[in-house]
Every structure is written in C-alpha cells, then in structure tokens.
Amino acid sequence: MPERDASEDDTSIAACVQWMGGQHRYPIERRDQIGINLRMNKTLADRRKAILAGTSLTEIRLEYPLLFEEGEMLQEFQRLRPGKEMMADFYSGLERVAEKLMRLPCSTKEIELTRNARDLVLRQTKTGNKRQYAVKCCALLLLPQKLKEKLSIIFETGNGEELRSHPFIICKNSMAQILTGEASFKLCADNMDVCETDCLLKAFVLLLACFYVFNMVYPTKGLSTLTFMQKPILNLQDDSKNDLKVIRLLSSLNEI
C-alpha cells in the first residue's frame, strides 16, 4: 500500500484532483502530460485507499476521470508494479509461446471464433510484422480453450449485452479485422465502460491492468487463462498458489 508523501495534505491532494479534472476536459494534444504524471503520482496513495475501501468505479471515475483512459490505465498498472515495462514484457512473453500455442492440437469443441482465427492465420502466406501480430492475436484467443475455459468469460463479440462485474473486453469487429489490426476494443468493468484501444494485444494488457488497478479478483471460470497471461506471459508473479492447468499447458508447450 503506497503512502502519501509527508509534504502533502488533504488540501494539496484536493487541488491536484481539481487540476486533473480540468486537464481531462482538454483534447489530449493540449494536456500538460508532465503535470498529469506528477499529480497522478502524488494522489496514488489516496486513490489506492479509496479503491481498497470498496469505493465504486463510478465514484472513482468522478474523482479521477483521467484514470479511465488507455494511457493512464497502463501508467497506473506500472505505478503499482514499478520496474515492470508492461507492454514490452507482455509482447516478449507472448513471443515465446504464441507459435507453440498455434501448433497444439485443436479440440473438437473449439468454438467457431477461435477456429476461424486459426484458419485465417494458417491461410496467410505473408511474413513479417503483420503475420507476427496475427499469430499473437490468435494465440491469445485460443488460450482459454487450451486451458478448458471459455473465451467469452473475458472476451465478447457483439454488443456486450451480458452484464458482469469483472473486467472483460468487447469487440464488434470481424475476426479478419481483429487479426489485421483494424478493430477497436472496449474494456468494461463493474458494468461500465473503462477505456478503449485499437490493439488486441494492448486490450489484454489493459484487461490485466483493470484487475490490478481496481483490486478485483479473477473470475473462477477464467482463472487459468488470466493466470497464464499474468505469470508465464507477463512474468508478473505473486503469492497465489500454482494453477495445475497452467502447469500442464506449460509442460505441453515445452515439449514442442
């Protein structure tokens, strides 16, 4: 739990919050990003105290609207785990397992979404960055099935009409658009929109960020998938017990 700097008091923290609220009303290109970073750091202890006390996301959003944007959500994730480069570490970890995940045998129960993803990637003859991106996206979409879980617990296509409290991703685009980087993704939590991004890989990092930043527990039915993304891929370790399904999948990948 971070502590408020001794030089700060309720009055100075309130001034920071008010100033950042004003910055939120500006277009991104007109914002004082250095000032925002300084004040987000100063108010971290108060923000964590409120979140850990169970303050609703609606109230947190009123107090810290900048937190509900792609860039600040990632920054907050890194404030909580200093020394980590979240996006770089996630990309690097995914690079190690993506091709192997694609080569694992398909289940007869593989849902249409992930089967179409696999087929689209395998049909591609292109090489280079575009194919690498498509393979990484496909690997993430296949991951829940490899762990005997449902992708729909954390990733939904369509209008996202099913209400749920835990963080999840909504995408209305086609699989072809997702794999070619032409899709948009919305992060939701506690039945409200959190932020948006145009990159599936970043959407999954933001998904993990939402759980950490808002102090939420992984849903039971998506526990192994999220644990695999957190530990083997992002290399973000904690004191939680080992997941047997994750261990078995790592063993299978190591044999390839």
C-alpha positions as CSV (number, residue, x, y, z in Angstrom):
1,M,0.0,0.0,0.0
2,P,1.7,3.3,-1.1
3,E,1.8,6.1,1.4
4,R,1.0,9.8,0.9
5,D,4.1,12.0,0.8
6,A,4.7,13.8,4.0
7,S,4.6,17.1,2.1
8,E,1.0,16.5,1.0
9,D,-2.2,17.1,3.0
10,D,-5.9,16.9,2.2
11,T,-5.9,20.4,0.7
12,S,-3.0,19.8,-1.7
13,I,-4.4,16.5,-2.8
14,A,-7.8,18.1,-3.5
15,A,-6.0,20.8,-5.5
16,C,-4.3,18.0,-7.6
17,V,-7.6,16.3,-8.2
18,Q,-9.3,19.5,-9.3
19,W,-6.4,20.4,-11.6
20,M,-6.5,17.0,-13.3
21,G,-10.3,17.3,-13.7
22,G,-9.6,20.4,-15.7
23,Q,-7.0,18.7,-17.8
24,H,-9.4,15.9,-18.6
25,R,-11.7,18.4,-20.4
26,Y,-8.8,19.4,-22.8
27,P,-8.1,17.4,-26.0
28,I,-5.1,15.1,-25.4
29,E,-2.8,17.1,-27.5
30,R,-3.4,20.2,-25.3
31,R,-2.9,18.5,-22.0
32,D,0.1,19.0,-19.7
33,Q,1.2,15.4,-19.5
34,I,4.2,16.1,-17.3
35,G,1.9,17.8,-14.8
36,I,-0.6,15.0,-15.0
37,N,2.0,12.4,-14.3
38,L,3.3,14.4,-11.3
39,R,-0.2,14.7,-9.8
40,M,-1.2,11.2,-10.5
41,N,1.9,10.0,-8.6
42,K,1.1,12.4,-5.7
43,T,-2.5,11.2,-5.5
44,L,-1.7,7.5,-5.8
45,A,-1.9,6.7,-2.1
46,D,-5.3,8.4,-1.7
47,R,-6.6,6.7,-4.9
48,R,-5.5,3.2,-3.6
49,K,-7.0,3.9,-0.2
50,A,-10.4,4.7,-1.8
51,I,-10.3,1.7,-4.2
52,L,-9.2,-0.8,-1.4
53,A,-12.0,0.6,0.8
54,G,-14.5,-0.5,-1.9
55,T,-15.4,2.9,-3.4
56,S,-17.4,2.3,-6.6
57,L,-15.9,2.7,-10.0
58,T,-18.5,5.4,-10.7
59,E,-17.2,7.4,-7.8
60,I,-13.5,6.8,-8.7
61,R,-14.3,8.0,-12.2
62,L,-15.8,11.2,-10.9
63,E,-12.7,11.9,-8.8
64,Y,-10.1,10.6,-11.4
65,P,-11.5,10.7,-14.9
66,L,-8.1,10.5,-16.5
67,L,-7.6,7.1,-15.0
68,F,-10.3,5.8,-17.3
69,E,-8.2,6.3,-20.5
70,E,-5.9,3.8,-22.2
71,G,-2.6,5.6,-21.4
72,E,-3.3,6.4,-17.8
73,M,-4.6,2.9,-17.1
74,L,-1.3,1.4,-18.3
75,Q,0.6,4.0,-16.3
76,E,-1.3,3.2,-13.1
77,F,-0.5,-0.5,-13.7
78,Q,3.2,0.3,-13.7
79,R,2.9,2.6,-10.7
80,L,1.6,-0.5,-8.8
81,R,4.4,-2.6,-10.1
82,P,7.4,-0.3,-10.5
83,G,10.3,-1.6,-12.6
84,K,8.0,-3.5,-15.0
85,E,7.5,-2.5,-18.6
86,M,4.1,-3.9,-19.0
87,M,3.6,-3.7,-22.8
88,A,7.2,-4.7,-23.6
89,D,7.2,-7.6,-21.1
90,F,3.8,-8.9,-22.4
91,Y,4.9,-8.8,-26.0
92,S,8.2,-10.5,-25.2
93,G,6.4,-13.3,-23.1
94,L,3.8,-13.8,-25.8
95,E,6.5,-14.1,-28.4
96,R,7.9,-17.1,-26.6
97,V,4.6,-19.1,-26.6
98,A,2.5,-17.8,-29.5
99,E,3.7,-20.1,-32.3
100,K,3.7,-23.1,-29.9
101,L,0.1,-22.4,-28.9
102,M,-0.9,-22.4,-32.5
103,R,0.7,-25.8,-33.1
104,L,-1.1,-27.6,-30.3
105,P,-3.9,-30.0,-31.5
106,C,-7.3,-28.5,-31.8
107,S,-10.2,-29.7,-29.7
108,T,-13.4,-30.8,-31.4
109,K,-15.1,-28.4,-29.1
110,E,-13.2,-25.4,-30.3
111,I,-15.6,-22.6,-30.7
112,E,-16.2,-21.0,-34.1
113,L,-14.5,-17.7,-33.2
114,T,-11.1,-19.3,-32.3
115,R,-11.4,-21.9,-35.1
116,N,-11.8,-19.1,-37.7
117,A,-8.9,-17.2,-36.1
118,R,-6.6,-20.2,-36.5
119,D,-7.8,-20.8,-40.1
120,L,-7.2,-17.2,-41.1
121,V,-3.7,-17.2,-39.7
122,L,-2.8,-20.5,-41.2
123,R,-4.0,-19.5,-44.6
124,Q,-1.9,-16.4,-44.6
125,T,1.3,-16.6,-46.7
126,K,2.6,-13.2,-45.6
127,T,5.6,-12.9,-43.4
128,G,6.9,-10.1,-41.2
129,N,5.2,-7.9,-38.7
130,K,1.6,-8.4,-39.9
131,R,1.8,-12.2,-39.6
132,Q,3.5,-12.0,-36.3
133,Y,0.8,-9.7,-35.0
134,A,-1.9,-12.1,-36.3
135,V,-0.2,-15.1,-34.7
136,K,0.0,-13.4,-31.3
137,C,-3.7,-12.3,-31.5
138,C,-4.7,-15.8,-32.5
139,A,-2.7,-17.4,-29.7
140,L,-4.4,-15.2,-27.1
141,L,-7.9,-16.1,-28.5
142,L,-7.0,-19.8,-28.5
143,L,-5.6,-19.7,-24.9
144,P,-8.8,-20.2,-22.9
145,Q,-9.7,-23.3,-25.0
146,K,-6.3,-24.8,-24.3
147,L,-7.0,-24.4,-20.6
148,K,-10.5,-25.8,-20.9
149,E,-12.1,-22.4,-20.3
150,K,-14.4,-20.2,-22.3
151,L,-13.1,-17.2,-24.2
152,S,-16.5,-15.5,-23.6
153,I,-15.7,-15.0,-19.9
154,I,-13.1,-12.3,-20.8
155,F,-13.7,-11.5,-24.5
156,E,-17.1,-10.9,-26.1
157,T,-18.1,-10.1,-29.6
158,G,-21.2,-8.1,-30.4
159,N,-22.9,-5.6,-28.2
160,G,-21.8,-6.8,-24.9
161,E,-25.3,-7.1,-23.5
162,E,-24.5,-9.6,-20.8
163,L,-23.8,-7.8,-17.5
164,R,-20.9,-8.8,-15.4
165,S,-18.9,-7.1,-12.7
166,H,-15.4,-8.4,-13.5
167,P,-13.3,-6.7,-16.3
168,F,-13.8,-8.0,-19.8
169,I,-13.2,-7.0,-23.5
170,I,-15.9,-6.2,-26.1
171,C,-15.2,-6.1,-29.8
172,K,-17.8,-5.6,-32.6
173,N,-15.4,-6.2,-35.5
174,S,-14.9,-9.3,-37.6
175,M,-12.1,-11.8,-37.0
176,A,-10.3,-10.7,-40.1
177,Q,-10.3,-7.1,-38.8
178,I,-9.1,-8.2,-35.4
179,L,-6.1,-10.1,-36.9
180,T,-5.1,-7.3,-39.3
181,G,-5.1,-4.6,-36.6
182,E,-8.3,-2.9,-38.0
183,A,-10.5,-3.4,-35.0
184,S,-11.4,-1.5,-31.9
185,F,-11.8,-2.9,-28.3
186,K,-13.7,-1.6,-25.3
187,L,-12.7,-2.5,-21.8
188,C,-15.5,-2.8,-19.3
189,A,-15.7,-3.5,-15.6
190,D,-18.4,-3.3,-12.9
191,N,-21.0,-2.9,-15.7
192,M,-19.5,0.3,-17.0
193,D,-17.1,1.3,-19.8
194,V,-13.5,1.8,-18.7
195,C,-11.4,2.7,-21.7
196,E,-10.8,1.8,-25.4
197,T,-7.9,0.7,-27.6
198,D,-7.3,-0.3,-31.2
199,C,-4.9,-3.2,-30.5
200,L,-6.0,-6.6,-29.3
201,L,-2.6,-7.2,-27.5
202,K,-2.9,-4.0,-25.6
203,A,-6.5,-4.8,-24.8
204,F,-5.4,-7.9,-22.9
205,V,-2.7,-5.9,-21.0
206,L,-5.4,-3.4,-20.1
207,L,-7.6,-6.3,-19.0
208,L,-5.0,-7.4,-16.5
209,A,-4.4,-3.8,-15.6
210,C,-8.1,-3.4,-14.7
211,F,-8.0,-6.3,-12.3
212,Y,-4.9,-4.9,-10.6
213,V,-5.9,-1.2,-10.6
214,F,-9.4,-1.8,-9.3
215,N,-8.3,-4.6,-6.9
216,M,-10.7,-7.2,-8.5
217,V,-10.3,-10.9,-8.3
218,Y,-10.1,-13.1,-11.4
219,P,-13.4,-14.8,-12.2
220,T,-13.3,-18.5,-11.3
221,K,-14.3,-19.6,-14.8
222,G,-11.4,-17.6,-16.3
223,L,-8.9,-18.1,-13.6
224,S,-6.4,-20.3,-15.5
225,T,-6.5,-18.1,-18.6
226,L,-5.8,-14.9,-16.7
227,T,-3.2,-16.6,-14.6
228,F,-1.4,-17.8,-17.7
229,M,-1.4,-14.3,-19.2
230,Q,-0.2,-12.8,-15.9
231,K,2.6,-15.3,-14.9
232,P,4.1,-17.1,-17.9
233,I,3.4,-14.3,-20.4
234,L,3.7,-11.1,-18.5
235,N,6.0,-12.6,-15.8
236,L,4.2,-10.8,-13.1
237,Q,4.5,-13.2,-10.1
238,D,2.5,-13.2,-6.8
239,D,1.9,-15.4,-3.8
240,S,-1.1,-17.2,-5.3
241,K,-0.9,-21.0,-5.5
242,N,0.2,-22.8,-8.7
243,D,-2.6,-23.5,-11.2
244,L,-2.4,-27.1,-12.3
245,K,-4.0,-26.4,-15.7
246,V,-1.3,-23.7,-16.3
247,I,1.4,-26.1,-15.3
248,R,0.1,-28.8,-17.7
249,L,-0.1,-26.4,-20.6
250,L,3.4,-25.1,-20.0
251,S,4.6,-28.7,-20.0
252,S,2.9,-29.3,-23.3
253,L,4.5,-26.2,-24.8
254,N,7.9,-27.2,-23.6
255,E,7.6,-30.5,-25.5
256,I,7.2,-28.7,-28.8
